Amino acid sequence: MKIEEIFSKIKTGEIEQIDLRFMDMPGLWQHFSIPAKQFKESAFEEGIGFDGSSMRGWRAIHESDMIVIPDNESAFFDLFAHQQTLVLICNVFDPVTKERYNRDPRNIALRAQQFLKSTSIADEAYFGCEAEFFVFDDIKCGQEINKGFYYLDSGEGQWNSGKDENPNLGYKVRYKEGYFPVPPTDSLFNLRGEMVRIMNEIGLSVEAHHHEVASGGQCEIDIKYDTLVKTADNLMKFKYVVKNTAMRFGKTATFMPKPLFGDNGSGMHTHQSLWKGGEPIFPGSLYGGLSEIALHYIGGLLKHSRALAAIIAPTTNSYKRLLPGYEAPVNLAYSRRNRSASIRIPMYTENPNAKRIEYRPPDPSCNPYLAIAAQLMAGIDGILNRIDPGEPLDKDLYGLPPEELKNIPTMPATLKEALDELEKDNEFLLRGGVFTEDFLSAWITYKRHREVEELAMRPHPYEFVLYYDI
């Protein structure tokens, strides 16, 4: 939306308040709101001040002043607000130096786009992310000195097949069979339809929606690909709509990758391609219909995947998903069509404009600005250094004998292991000042102290099953 249009709508009363949103380091949207009549055009040049010391992983209290500068092209109306509210996504700046704040994830994504252009490899990178999620009817969790628990429930969960529901009408989703029966077994069809309607109204382009594999509410809604920053913006809008629409229906949505034991987790398979001069540069005559550049891009992703894990699968829960047997891409290999490989080359069409690769390890708990930027940087490194991805593997990787499997590298098994890998392998992220040493140090420190160590200190409920009677 043009700046003049924003102020014209404020003048006519079509906008009652401005909601300014920006991204914290771990990956949650933050916001504050301004009555529309108090919003000045100078905000687009000078910015608006706020306290950055309370943001996770950001400034200390003695250097807390920050400013946000809104991006007018990101504007959309918040259909969940009671007042006519225009949302503007912002970039964060240092008020003293006037420079982009190096720990603002959106600034990192913008720098990644600029770095790609500076290499002359391509003009643009396109990404399409499939962010799966769960919808539950109830969630309880807690951690005290003497107790720790969680409880999830879904009316369509197979575990409720014997529950007295006055009456129980059946049609529960069998474990691993949620992909994808029609209603009434797919009890979330109308909910997803409402999510899609709202997504379309705020400018997202939805391609399809369906139930996913897991019992108990796993869903997928596919939105159209776009450039790096726009895709990350769109994913944040997507999450906002999913969560708030679920609340309207008296339900709760989560992008936690592995909320249920023993069934499939939620991934964020990321489709990606490079374009130059208005033409795709991934199509070619090599394996899977790819070009040499595309294969080198794959080589970069495979080489750096163990370090990327700390950004694309950034929670301790992520590694409950990255296990063999649940369609999780733990093996670092590439293949056409094969979903057991970490990189798949879709073969749905021969249209060169649709030629892309699908990187499967990311999950939707990630900060999309960081995760997509990091993938692009790994791919660029592969191209610049002509990294050979090795031979493709067109076998079911989960069914390989141990003697073959031992030669295939795998994703880290824990967040701690992933952070150790990122600490050793991060030079590719520092190119062009896209990521900084300060940011990576803050990220690794935050994740170790606030997540890995905090979880390690607490007894787990299953430990009582295993050890209480010792």
N, C-alpha and C positions, 0 to 999 in steps of 0.2 A: 504494500500500500504506500502510495506517495505521501510525503510529509504534509503537503498542502491538503490532501484528502483527509488525513487524520484530523487536522485542525478545523476543516470544514464540518466534519461530522461532530466534533466537539461543540462547535458553535450552534449547530442545529439540534443538539441534545441527543444525537444518535449514539454518542459515547458518553457514559456517565463517570467511568473511572478507567484509569490506565493501570494495568498489572505488569510490573517489570520482573522478568524471570531471568535467572542465571543459574549456572551449574556449579554445584560443589565438587570437590575432588573425587569422592567415592562414586557419585553418580545420581544424586537426587536433585531435582529442581528446587530452587529456593525462590522466594518472591517477596515483594512489598508493593503496596498499591497507593496510587495518588488520585485524589478527586480530579476529574478531567479538567475542570476550570483552573486548577492550580498547575497543570502541566504546561511547561513552556517549550517553545521551539528550540531554545538554547540547549535543551537536554540532549539533542542529537549531535551537538558539537562539544559542549563542555561537560556533559554527563551529570549524574546525580549521585551525591555521596551516601555512603552507608558504612556500617561497622563490619569490617571483614574478620575481626578476631574470633567471632563465634562460628565461623565456617570451618568445617572439619578439614584439617590438613592445611589451613591457610595461615594468616598473619598472627603474630603474637600481639598481646594487648597494647604494647608500647608503639606499635606501628599499624594500628587497626584501620585507619582511614583509607577507604577505597572509593572508587567511583564506577558506576555502570553507565555505558553508553548504548542506548537501544538501537537495534537494527530495524529500521522501518519496513524493510522487505519481509521481515519475519512475522508481521502482524496477522493476528486472527482473533475472532471473537470467542470468548469463553462461554460456551452454551450451558455451562453448569452454574454460572453466577446468577444471582437474583437481579443485579443491576446490569445495564449494558456495559460490558467490560471488554476493553480491547487489550489483548496480551501482546507485549513486545519482548522478544528474546534479546538479551543484552550481552555485550562483551565487557569484561572487567579490566579497568586500567588503574595504574598507580597515580594518585593525584599529584605527587611530587615530580616524578620523572615524566609523566604524561605518556608512558609506554604501556603497551599491553602487558597485563599481569601474567607472568610465566607459569603460574599454577592454575590459570583459568583454562579448563578443558576445551572450551570453544575456541579460544585463541590458539591452542595447540593444533586443533583441526584446521584452522585457517592457515597456519604456517605450513602444514603438510601439503595443502593444496598449492600454495605458492612455491614450495620446494619442488614439487613435481614439475611445474611449468619451467622452473629455472634449469632443470636438467635437460630440457628439450626432448625427453623421452616421449612425452605426451602432453596434450593441452588439458585433458580432463580425465578424472577417474570416476566411474560410476559404481554405486554400491546398492544392492538390494538385500535387506536383512529380514529373515524369517524369525521373528521373536515369538516363541511359544510361551504360553502361560497357563496357569491353573485357575479355575474358579471354584471356590468352596462356599459352603453354607455356614460354616462355623470355624473359627480359629481361636484357640486358647494357648498361651504359652507363658512361661515364667521361669525365673531363676532366683532362688534365695539361698541363704547359707545352708539350709537343711532340705532343700527340695529343688528340683529342676524338671520341667515337663513341657510337652507340647501335645495338642489335641487338634486334629483336623477332621472335618466331616463334609460329605457331599451326598446329597440325596440319590445321585446316580452311581455312587461307589459300590463296587461289587461286595464290599464288606458289609453292606446294609441289606443284602439279599434275604437275610433271615430276621430282620428287625420288625417289630410290631409297629407299623406306621398308621394303623387305624384308617384305611387298610393299606397294606403294602401292595402296590400295583405291579411289582416286578420291573422289567425293562431296565435292569442294572447293566452297566458296562462291564463286560468281563475283563479281567486283567490282561493287558496287552492287546485288547481287541477293540479299542476305541477308534481305530482308523478304518473306515468311518461310516457307521450305520446311520440310517435316516431316523428322524423322530418316530416314536417317542423315546427310543433308546438315546438318541442325541437330544438330551433335555435342554441344551443350551443354545439351540438353533435360533430362537427368537431373541435371546439376549445378544448373541453375536450380530444378528441382523440390526439391532438397535445401535450397537457399537459402530457398525459399518455406516449406518445412516448419519450418525454424528460426525464420524471421520470425514465422510464426503462433504458435509456442510462446512467443516473448518478447512477444507482444501486438500485433504489427503486423497490420493487415488488408490482405491482398494481393488485388488485383482481377484481375490477369492477368500473364502473363509470355510473352516471345517473343524470338526472334532479331531483331536489328536489321539495317539496310540493309548495313552494311559487311561485307566479307569478313574472315576472321581473328578472329572471336570477339566481335562487338559484340552486346550484349544489352540488354534492358529488362525491368524488373519494376516494375509499377505498384502503389503502396500508396495506401490510401484517404486522402482529404483530411482535414484537421483544422484547428484554430486555429493561429495563427502559431507560437507557441513549441512547441506539441506537434508541429507539422509539422517544425520544425527538429530537435527531439529525435529524431523518428522517422527523419529522413534520416540522422542520425549513427548510429543503431542499424542502419539499412539498410546503410550503408557498412561498418560493422563486420562484419555478417553476410556480406556479399558477399565481402569480402577474406579473412576467416577460413575460409569454406567453400571458396573457391577453393584456399587453401593446403592444406586437408584432401585435396583431389582432386589435389594435386601441380601446381596451376596458380597463376597470379597474376592478380589483377584490378586494373584502374586506372580512375580517373575523370578522367584527363587527357583534355581535350576533343579533341585531334587527334594521336593517336599514329602514325597511318598517313598517308603521303603519297598523295594521289590518290584517296582513298575518303572516305566520309562520316565526320564527327566526331560526338562525343557532346554532346548538349544536355541542358538541364534545363528543358523547357517547364513553365511554372508557371501552373496554373489558379487563378483567384481570384474571389471574390465577397464581397459585404457583406450582412449581415443585421441587422435591427432588430426588436425585439419578437417574435422568433421567426419572422420572415418575411423572405424574400429581397428586396432592394431593387434588384437589377439587372434583373429582367424588366420589360418595358414594350412600348409599341407603336411604338417608333422602329426605326431600322435594326437588322436582325438580331434583332429581338424584345427590344431593350434599352430601358432607361429613360434619361431625361436624365442622371441621376446616373451611370449606367454609362458613358455617352458622355463625360462630363466626367472620369471616372476614367481612361478611355482617353486623353483629351487630356493629362492630367498625365503618364502614362507616356511618351507620345510626346514631349512637350516636354522631359522630363528624361532621355530614354534615353541620350543621349551622355555625360551625367555618370554615370548609373547604371552604364554599362558598366564603370567602374573598380571596381565592387563586385560586379556580377553576372557579369562575364566577366573575372576579376581576374588572369589570368596572361598572360605573353607568348604562350603556346601557344594561348590562347583565340582569338587573332586569326588563327591558321592555320585555325580552324574558320569564323570569320565572313567567308567568301568566297562570292561568287555561284557557284551550280552544285552545291552539296552540300546542298540543302534548308536552308541556313543563312539566318536572317532578318536580312539586312543592311539592308533597306529599311524605313524608319520609316513604316509605313502600317498601316491596319487593314482587315479584310475578314472576311466570313463564309466559313467553310470553307477559304479560300485559305491554304495552308501556306507560300507564298512571302512573305507579309506578316509583319511582326514581331508583330502582334497578330491573333489569329484568334478568331472567335466560333463555337464549336462549335455545330453544328445537328443533333446526333444525336437530340434529343428535344424535345418541346414542353412537358415538365414544367417549370414555373417554378422549382421548387426546384433544378433542374440548370442553370439559366441562369448562365453564367459567361463570363469571357474567358480566353484563353490567351496569355500573354506568352512569346514564343519565344526571345529573345536569351540568357537565362541559360544557363550551362553548369555541370556538376557539380564543377568545380574551386573553386567559390565557397564561402565560409563561409555556410551556409544561414541562420543567425540574422541576419547582416548583409544578405544579398541579399534575403530576403523582407521584412524590415523596411523596407529602402530602397524596394522596389517599393510597399509600402503607403503610405509617406510621399509618394511621387510621385503616387499615385492620390488621396490626400487633398488634396494641393495642387491637383490638377485640379478636384476638387469645390468646394473653398473659393473658388477663383478662376474657376469656371465656364469652364474652358479648352475651347475648341472643338477637337475632334480633326480638323476638316476633313472632306472628302469621303472615303468609303471607296473602296478600289481593288479591284474584282473582276476583275482581270486577272492573268495570269501575269507577275509583276513582272520575272522574269528574261528574259522575251521582249519587253519593251517597247523601242521604238526609242530611241536616245540623246536625242532632243529631248524625249521625255516623261520619261525616267528622270532627266534632270538636275534636274528640279523636285522630286524626291522626296528628302528628307534621308536620310542613311544613318548606320549605326553607325560609330564610330571604326575606323580601320584598324589601329591598334596600341595596346598598353597605354599607351605614353607619351602618345599623343593623348587617350586616355580619362582619364588622370590630370590632364592639362591642363584637360579639360572639367569634371572634378569640382572642380578648384580654382576655376574661374570660376562654377560653378552648384552651390551646395550649401545655400543658405538654406532650401530646402524640407526638408532633412534635419535642420536645427537646431530646427525648430518643437517646442515642448514639451520641449526638452532631450533629445530622443530620441537623436540623434547629438550629439556635442559638437565644438567647434572643435579641442580637444586631440586627440580621437580621429581626426578627419579629417586633421589635420596629421600625426599619427603614421602613419596608413595611407598617405598619399601619399608621405611620406618613406621609409617602409619599402619600398614597392613600387618607387620610383625607384632607391634605392641598392642594395637587395638583389636586385632582379630585372632591371629595365630596363637599368641601367648595367652590371651584371655580365654580362648576355648580350651587350651591345653591345661589350664589351672582347674577347670571345673569337672567334677565327676559327671559321667554320661549315664543316662538311665540304663543302657544295656550293660554297663559294667556291674550293676547290681544283679542282673540276671546271671552274669558270668561268675562273679566273685564273692557275693555276699556270704555264702556258706563256707568259704575257705577257712 
